[in-house]
Amino acid sequence: MTMFHRPPTRRGANRTVTSRVVACGIGVFIGVFSACSVAQAQSLIDDYTPVTEAMLLNPPDGEWLMWRRNYSHWGYSPLDQINTSNVGSLRLAWAWTMAGGLQETTPLIHDGVMFLPQACDFIEAVDARDGTRIWEYRRERVDHAASLACANRNAVLYGDHLIIATHDAYLVALDARTGEVVWEHQVGDWTIGQHYSGGPQVFNGMIVAGMSGCYYINTSCWISAHDVETGEELWRTHTIPKQGEPGSETWGALPDEQRRGGSAWIAPSYDPDLNLIYVGVAVPIPWGSVQRDTQGGDVLYTNSTLALNADTGEIVWYFQHLPGDDWDLDHPFERILVETEVAPDPDAVAWLNPDITPGGRRKVVTGVPGKPGIVWTLDAATGDFLWARETNYQNVIVGVDVEGRKGIANPAIKLSAIQDTVFVCPSLGGGGINWQAVAYSPQTNALYVPNNNTCMNYALNPVDHEIGDYHASATYQRVHVPNSDEQVGQFTAVDVATGRTRWEHRQRAGIGGSVLTTGGGLVFVTDDARRFRAFDADTGEILWEQILNSSAGGYPVSYSVDGVQYIAIAAGGGVNYRSLTREIRQRGGGNTLFVFRLP
């Protein structure tokens, strides 16, 4: 991986916002072209109602108001008009050409209006029935190394506002009816690489978001809470302890200004009953212990789950999944909250807590929080380890220190010198999983994991970085799992109570898309071969498939307007594994929103 440094280009204070569309577009509706109506779209805005906290706690069935739809990050829509018996008839309703750039968007839908956050903080509001554009907001792009990709994964709706977290480290509230800026508040310093990519959430009248881009600068990253009406900061919790703070010793004698990393680049989840915010923390910087000079320490709180008191930001508990990471195997992904029976099957689960009594019900934090592709299940109130199991092939985690509240990293692949080479599974470039999101279905009490089988030959590079540089500090070559069938993609349904595999789908093409589950008993996911598929949640049978123009980097959603259920997915880019499947080819770009419905 090439290291680089680009001097920052300062931006002006101007913003370009178009709040009305002057001409009507043309929509495609079940194969028939029909003229869209600006008047219809405008009536949606006139009838737009504020989003309340009660709606965020219990979203209306037909709406999608935040990243994974609810505070528990299920990625589940209760809509069932489209179901296992009729999904084979699903067809294109309309499509929309999106802006260029890294496509990782989550469409949000409220009162028939769809909000599309796109690369580099370009936002469009459109009629969710046919794509007629209502308004747009375009933030001027800044130029620093960390924002080259300029991803924007999500926004959140609250009151009359659409709230975004930007690539130049601002929180911005837009008027949901017009796209005009209501307020903006600077949180980080973009000139040294700080930025947002994961997006905000709103809990109890607070905007909560994690800062990214704390690479070669003299500070670690943080999670902060802000007043939802003004953006003013209420609390800030750093993800790396300073000297003298609890956990400081895990960084050795390293001075505070060299304790780097700990980005929190995926939106947090929240349990209102426990009043806890759950957030994942990424890797230390540089990637290798010998580069950091941390003497093999655990380097808290990198690669950890943090549970924060929502009122104060205080760390209530933590669990470190991968201590002392040498390989850029991030653990910042979604934390899924479920109340479930806890009865891990010893034949299915590699690691379990010997002190738990099988069969009791608990609130748990579960999911696949990191690139190694391991399902971790923790007690939501205490952070106590319950059980963990692999999905894809990996050789990084070899055990769990239950009392120490951490995974055990494989000592055989630790690097003792710069430019030594080790064989590591999975590869850091996509991992077993990356930011493509797991989903949960309450119908089956199962996780649906878009995981992959990859490995890499990996070596650390000499470190010679300047302030604001990107964090790459190693060279790697992605390779297949040894002695394997070279089937990369693996879609796995895992029972949340027992840890058993309910079903598994293997294929050559990597599965780089995020997952959507629905009340119709369906599971949707995309892959490297441009296929958007619907699986039967119970059996794993493929019930429907559509080849898109590109692999899909967006998060799929479902919504309803006027009694009609839609499935939406933004294609263009995403996590890919095609260096291992070179026969699967496609052009880059092609950012397009596809929306499907029944005839």
Number of C-alpha atoms within 10 A of each C-alpha: 10 9 15 12 14 15 14 15 12 12 12 9 7 8 12 12 17 15 18 16 16 11 11 15 15 17 21 17 19 15 11 9 11 12 12 20 18 19 11 13 24 20 11 20 20 10 11 16 14 15 18 15 15 10 14 22 17 12 19 16 15 22 23 27 25 25 29 28 25 21 26 22 24 27 26 24 25 18 21 14 19 23 19 21 12 13 20 15 12 20 19 19 23 23 20 19 13 21 18 15 20 22 30 31 26 29 31 27 25 23 19 21 26 24 28 25 29 29 25 26 25 21 25 22 28 25 24 26 22 22 24 26 27 28 22 22 21 17 17 17 21 19 20 25 23 26 22 16 14 26 24 28 31 30 30 25 27 23 15 17 23 24 29 29 32 29 33 29 22 20 26 20 27 20 17 25 22 18 23 19 17 16 14 17 16 16 21 21 14 26 21 23 27 26 29 33 31 29 27 28 27 25 22 16 14 21 26 28 28 31 27 28 32 31 30 24 22 15 18 26 28 21 22 20 26 21 16 21 15 15 21 17 17 15 16 18 17 21 26 28 20 19 17 8 9 11 16 20 18 21 26 16 12 17 11 16 12 18 28 27 28 34 33 31 28 28 27 30 28 25 20 14 6 12 16 23 23 27 27 32 32 29 30 33 28 28 23 27 26 18 20 20 15 19 16 20 15 24 29 26 29 31 32 28 26 25 27 21 16 23 15 13 20 16 17 15 18 21 25 24 26 29 24 27 26 27 28 23 28 28 31 29 29 30 30 27 25 23 16 17 17 23 18 27 15 13 9 15 17 16 21 20 16 10 8 15 10 14 13 11 12 16 18 26 25 23 31 32 31 27 26 32 27 23 21 23 29 21 18 23 17 13 19 19 26 22 27 25 20 19 25 24 18 22 15 23 18 13 15 21 14 19 9 11 17 20 22 19 21 14 10 10 16 21 21 14 15 16 14 12 18 17 18 23 29 29 30 23 20 25 28 34 34 30 26 25 27 31 28 30 23 17 14 15 17 24 28 28 30 31 32 33 31 31 26 22 15 24 22 26 21 13 15 9 18 15 16 24 23 25 24 19 22 22 16 20 15 22 19 20 20 10 6 9 10 17 18 24 24 22 22 23 28 25 18 27 22 22 27 18 16 17 16 16 14 16 15 18 25 30 32 31 35 29 27 27 31 26 20 20 22 26 26 25 29 30 26 26 24 24 21 21 17 27 21 20 26 15 12 18 15 17 18 19 18 14 13 20 18 25 30 35 28 29 28 29 29 29 25 22 17 9 9 15 18 24 22 23 29 32 30 27 24 26 23 22 25 17 13 20 18 9 10 15 13 15 10 11 18 22 26 22 23 19 24 19 22 18 11
